[in-house]
Amino acid sequence: MERISISLMIPLLAAVIASVPSAVNAQPRVYLMNPSRLEEVRKLPPGDRSVAPALKRLLRDAEKSLRVHPLSVTQKDSVPPSGDKHDFMSLSPYWWPDPNKPDGRPYIRRDGEFNPEREAFPDEKNLDRMIAAVSTLALAHFFTGEGSYAAHATELLRVWFIDSATQMNPNLNYAQAIRGRTEGRGSGIIESHQFPILLDAIDLLAGGGGIAETDVKALRTWFSEYLTWLRESPNGRHERDAKNNHGSWYDVQIVRAALFVGERSLALKTLEESKQRRIASQIEPDGTQPMELARTKAEGYSTFNLQALTTLAAIGKRVGVDLWEYETADGRSIRKALDFMLPYYVGEKTWTYPQIAPIKTKDVWMLLRAAASLGGARYAEAAAQLSIPNAASDRINLIY
């Protein structure tokens, strides 16, 4: 398909969508996004005003993503302790030089305060940029069939995961290092908490014929090796045992990667175990999340953990494990935790726990929209009360 300018593509979007081959119109194999909603949007009548702003903005973002140059973990000046630039490397954000030590080591913790030295390690930001670009391009390709979107997404994936000269090794051994203490730690696995978003994008591309099967096979091999590392490495086992949001996001990665590589039984087992290991252990009967409330950004981390738990619930909904309705005998549940936070989100109550930086309203809005998609009109109503610039043009309207 020959590329056309965005100014021409936007008015013709409905016609382009209608021309996508019927073989591609099967419900997409995604788990974080709502596959039924994706299909519903694609089949809406031409010019439907409910999604036109979001589709227009998506295409604009896709054009920007076409200009994202391929990124790689080898694009860094520092060399990990392994001596291999193919290893992901980052510095822990909340650890700072000790002012009482000549060389500042070992570093000391200042929870919630970002050490600017972290900026010298580009792997984490480059990973996020790659995931954002691939996700945008995959979604735009799904709605338009525009080949250039899929081609560039595939190129970005090849450089990061497949090409021998630039690929990332399937581990996070050196993520969130702390100078004077550790070369990397289990908590660093949080750096890749957006991998599940990427896997939805890859499956969206694969289902729409936008990526070669050889590339999909290579990506499945990479994530199979990464899944093994998550489960068997000391860092992975440490993160598995985390009692806060780190443990929740670990489960999200395990479940989505397992589904991607064909280990469905592992995904189902992890989802079932998360009922007790995450929901029952992290949420009190009154809906509070003690491990998150102990942080200096208590509201932000309570929200972050709920994002992980609602993501687990969304995946569970697709595969028949109901986490959304799960409740312990004494009333602990995802919904109870959301209901505890709701009055603070909409301004009915003033937050009285620590929060040294303003919470991002957009994060709250997205959480509530995701919760509403699982069931509960009250969460949609709460989301509508928040002031979100250009809310009608946000892509969340296309996926929930």
C-alpha positions in Angstrom: 0.0 0.0 0.0 1.6 3.3 -1.1 1.8 5.8 1.7 -0.3 8.9 1.5 0.0 12.1 3.6 -1.8 12.3 6.9 -3.9 15.2 5.7 -5.4 12.9 3.0 -5.4 9.8 5.1 -7.6 11.2 7.9 -10.6 12.1 5.7 -10.3 8.7 4.0 -9.8 6.7 7.2 -13.3 5.1 7.1 -12.8 4.0 3.5 -9.4 2.6 4.3 -10.7 0.6 7.3 -13.5 -0.8 5.2 -11.0 -2.0 2.6 -8.9 -4.1 5.1 -9.2 -7.7 3.9 -11.9 -9.8 5.7 -9.2 -12.3 6.7 -7.7 -9.6 8.9 -11.0 -8.8 10.5 -11.0 -11.7 12.9 -11.1 -10.5 16.5 -7.6 -9.5 17.5 -5.6 -11.7 19.9 -4.9 -9.2 22.6 -5.2 -9.3 26.4 -4.7 -5.8 27.8 -6.7 -4.0 25.2 -10.4 -5.0 24.7 -10.6 -7.0 21.5 -14.3 -6.5 21.2 -13.9 -2.7 21.4 -11.2 -2.8 18.8 -13.5 -4.6 16.4 -16.4 -2.3 17.3 -14.4 0.8 16.4 -13.2 -0.7 13.2 -16.8 -1.4 12.1 -18.3 1.9 13.0 -20.0 3.9 10.2 -17.8 6.4 8.3 -17.4 9.6 10.1 -18.6 8.4 13.5 -18.0 11.3 15.8 -17.5 9.3 18.9 -14.1 8.1 17.8 -13.1 10.5 14.9 -10.9 12.7 17.2 -9.1 9.7 18.7 -8.4 8.1 15.2 -7.2 11.4 13.9 -4.7 11.8 16.8 -3.6 8.2 16.5 -2.6 8.7 12.9 -0.8 11.9 13.8 1.1 10.0 16.4 1.8 7.2 14.0 3.4 9.6 11.6 5.6 10.8 14.4 6.5 7.2 15.3 7.6 6.6 11.7 10.4 9.1 12.5 11.7 7.2 15.5 15.0 5.8 14.7 15.7 2.2 15.7 16.8 2.0 19.3 19.1 -0.6 21.0 20.7 -1.3 24.4 24.0 -1.1 22.6 23.5 2.7 22.1 25.1 3.6 25.4 28.5 4.8 26.6 28.7 2.8 29.8 29.5 -0.9 29.7 27.7 -3.2 32.1 29.8 -5.2 34.6 29.5 -8.2 32.3 31.5 -6.3 29.7 28.6 -6.8 27.2 26.7 -3.8 25.9 23.9 -6.1 24.9 22.9 -6.3 28.6 20.3 -3.9 29.8 21.7 -1.5 32.4 20.2 1.2 34.6 20.8 3.0 37.9 18.3 2.8 40.8 16.3 6.1 40.8 16.0 6.7 44.6 19.6 6.0 45.7 22.0 8.9 46.2 25.6 9.5 47.1 26.2 9.5 50.9 27.4 13.0 51.7 29.3 11.6 54.7 31.5 9.4 52.5 34.5 10.7 50.4 33.3 8.9 47.3 29.6 8.9 48.3 29.6 5.1 48.5 27.7 3.0 49.4 24.7 5.1 48.1 21.8 5.8 50.5 18.1 5.7 49.9 15.9 8.8 49.5 12.5 7.3 48.6 10.6 9.1 45.9 13.5 11.5 45.0 15.0 10.9 41.6 18.8 10.9 41.3 19.7 12.7 38.1 22.7 10.4 37.6 20.1 7.9 36.3 19.8 10.0 33.1 23.3 8.9 32.1 21.9 5.4 31.5 19.7 5.5 28.4 18.5 1.9 28.2 15.3 2.4 30.2 14.2 5.5 28.3 15.0 3.9 24.9 13.0 0.8 25.9 10.0 2.9 26.7 10.4 4.9 23.5 10.6 1.8 21.4 7.5 0.3 23.1 5.5 3.5 22.6 6.4 3.7 18.9 5.7 0.0 18.2 2.4 0.2 20.1 1.3 3.3 18.2 2.2 1.9 14.8 0.6 -1.5 15.5 -2.7 0.1 16.5 -2.6 2.5 13.5 -1.9 -0.5 11.2 -4.8 -2.4 12.7 -7.2 0.4 11.9 -5.9 1.3 8.4 -3.9 -1.5 7.0 -1.2 1.0 6.1 1.9 -1.1 5.4 4.5 1.5 6.3 3.3 1.4 9.9 3.8 -2.3 10.2 7.1 -2.2 8.4 8.6 0.4 10.7 7.2 -1.3 13.8 8.9 -4.5 12.6 12.2 -2.8 12.1 12.1 -1.4 15.6 11.4 -4.8 17.0 14.2 -6.4 15.0 16.8 -4.0 16.1 15.9 -4.3 19.8 15.3 -8.0 20.0 16.5 -9.9 16.9 19.5 -8.5 15.0 22.7 -10.0 16.5 24.6 -6.7 16.4 22.0 -4.8 18.4 19.7 -7.2 20.3 19.2 -7.0 24.0 20.1 -10.1 26.0 17.0 -11.6 27.6 17.8 -10.6 31.1 17.7 -7.6 33.5 20.8 -8.6 35.6 22.1 -5.1 35.7 18.9 -3.1 36.1 18.6 -0.6 38.9 22.2 -0.9 40.1 23.1 0.9 43.3 26.7 2.2 43.5 28.7 0.6 46.3 25.9 -1.9 47.0 24.9 -4.0 44.0 25.4 -4.3 40.2 21.7 -4.9 39.7 18.7 -6.1 41.7 15.4 -7.8 41.4 13.6 -4.5 41.8 15.1 -3.5 38.4 12.6 -5.8 36.7 10.0 -3.0 37.1 12.0 -1.3 34.2 10.3 -3.7 31.8 6.8 -3.5 33.2 5.5 -2.2 29.8 6.6 -5.4 28.0 2.9 -6.7 28.2 1.8 -3.6 26.2 4.4 -4.4 23.6 3.3 -8.1 23.4 -0.3 -6.9 22.7 1.1 -4.8 19.9 3.1 -7.7 18.5 0.1 -10.0 18.5 -2.0 -7.2 16.9 0.6 -6.9 14.1 0.8 -10.7 13.7 -3.0 -11.1 13.6 -3.2 -8.4 10.9 -0.5 -9.9 8.7 1.8 -6.9 9.5 4.9 -8.9 10.6 6.6 -12.0 9.1 6.1 -15.3 10.8 9.9 -15.7 11.0 10.1 -12.4 13.0 7.3 -13.5 15.3 9.1 -16.8 15.9 12.3 -15.0 16.8 10.4 -12.8 19.2 8.7 -15.8 20.8 12.1 -17.4 21.3 13.5 -14.2 22.9 10.5 -13.9 25.3 10.7 -17.6 26.1 14.2 -17.1 27.2 13.3 -14.0 29.1 10.4 -15.8 30.8 12.8 -18.5 32.0 15.2 -15.8 33.3 12.2 -14.2 35.2 11.3 -17.5 36.8 14.7 -18.9 37.6 17.2 -16.1 38.2 17.9 -14.8 41.7 16.7 -11.3 40.6 13.5 -12.9 39.2 12.8 -14.9 42.3 13.4 -11.8 44.4 10.8 -9.8 42.4 8.4 -12.7 42.6 8.5 -12.5 46.4 8.0 -8.7 46.5 5.0 -7.8 48.6 4.1 -4.5 46.9 3.5 -3.2 43.4 6.8 -4.9 42.2 5.2 -8.3 42.8 2.0 -7.3 41.0 3.8 -6.1 37.9 6.0 -9.2 38.0 2.9 -11.3 37.7 1.6 -9.2 34.8 4.9 -9.8 33.0 4.8 -13.5 33.7 1.2 -14.0 32.6 1.5 -12.0 29.4 4.8 -13.4 28.4 3.5 -17.0 29.1 0.5 -16.3 26.8 2.7 -14.9 24.1 5.0 -18.0 24.0 2.3 -20.6 24.3 2.6 -21.5 28.0 -1.1 -21.0 28.8 -1.1 -23.3 31.8 1.6 -21.1 33.5 -0.5 -18.0 32.8 -3.6 -19.6 34.3 -1.6 -20.8 37.3 -0.1 -17.4 38.0 -3.4 -15.7 37.7 -5.0 -18.1 40.2 -2.1 -17.7 42.6 -2.3 -13.9 42.4 -5.7 -14.0 44.2 -3.9 -14.8 47.4 -0.4 -13.7 46.7 -1.3 -10.2 45.4 -4.9 -9.2 46.2 -5.4 -10.9 49.6 -1.9 -10.0 50.9 -1.7 -6.4 49.6 -5.2 -5.1 50.2 -6.7 -4.6 53.7 -10.5 -5.2 54.3 -11.0 -1.4 54.3 -9.3 -1.1 50.8 -6.0 0.4 51.9 -2.7 -0.9 50.5 -0.3 -0.6 53.4 2.9 -1.3 51.5 2.1 1.5 49.1 0.9 3.9 51.8 4.3 3.5 53.5 5.9 5.3 50.5 6.7 9.0 50.2 4.4 8.9 47.1 1.6 6.9 48.7 -1.2 8.0 46.4 1.0 7.5 43.3 2.1 4.1 44.3 -1.4 3.0 45.4 -2.5 4.0 41.9 0.4 2.2 40.3 -0.3 -1.0 42.1 -4.0 -0.8 41.1 -2.9 -0.4 37.5 -1.1 -3.7 37.8 -4.0 -5.4 39.5 -6.6 -4.2 37.0 -4.2 -5.3 34.2 -4.1 -8.7 35.7 -7.9 -8.7 35.9 -8.2 -7.7 32.3 -5.9 -10.5 31.2 -7.8 -12.9 33.5 -11.1 -11.9 31.9 -9.8 -12.9 28.5 -8.7 -16.4 29.7 -11.5 -17.2 32.2 -9.9 -16.4 35.5 -12.0 -13.8 37.3 -9.9 -11.5 39.5 -12.3 -8.6 39.1 -15.0 -10.2 41.2 -12.7 -12.1 43.5 -13.1 -11.2 47.2 -11.7 -12.7 50.3 -13.9 -13.8 53.2 -13.0 -10.5 55.0 -13.7 -8.3 52.0 -10.3 -7.7 50.3 -10.6 -7.1 46.6 -9.4 -5.0 43.7 -12.7 -3.1 43.8 -12.4 -2.4 47.5 -9.0 -0.9 46.9 -10.4 1.2 44.1 -13.4 2.3 46.2 -11.0 3.4 48.9 -9.1 5.6 46.5 -12.2 7.0 44.6 -13.1 9.9 46.9 -9.6 11.1 46.8 -9.5 10.9 43.0 -12.6 13.0 42.5 -11.8 15.5 45.3 -14.4 14.4 47.8 -11.6 13.8 50.3 -8.2 15.3 50.8 -5.2 12.9 50.7 -3.7 12.7 54.2 -0.9 10.2 53.5 2.6 11.2 52.2 2.7 12.4 48.6 5.9 14.5 48.0 5.0 15.1 44.3 1.6 15.7 42.6 0.0 12.6 41.3 -0.6 12.5 37.5 -4.3 13.0 36.9 -3.9 11.2 33.5 -2.8 8.1 35.3 -5.9 8.1 37.5 -8.1 8.7 34.5 -6.6 5.8 32.6 -7.0 3.5 35.7 -10.6 4.4 36.1 -11.3 3.9 32.4 -9.7 0.4 32.6 -11.7 -0.4 35.7 -14.9 0.7 34.0 -14.2 -1.6 31.1 -14.1 -4.5 33.6 -17.5 -3.6 35.0 -18.7 -0.7 37.0 -20.4 2.4 35.7 -19.3 4.3 38.8 -15.7 4.2 37.6 -16.6 5.6 34.2 -18.6 8.4 36.0 -15.6 9.2 38.2 -13.3 9.3 35.2 -15.7 11.8 33.5 -15.3 14.1 36.5 -11.6 14.5 36.0 -10.2 17.3 33.9 -8.2 15.7 31.1 -7.0 17.9 28.2 -8.1 16.5 24.8 -9.8 13.5 26.4 -11.9 12.8 23.3 -8.8 12.4 21.2 -7.1 10.0 23.5 -6.5 6.5 22.1 -8.0 4.9 25.2 -11.3 5.6 23.5 -10.4 3.1 20.8 -9.3 0.3 23.1 -11.8 0.4 26.0 
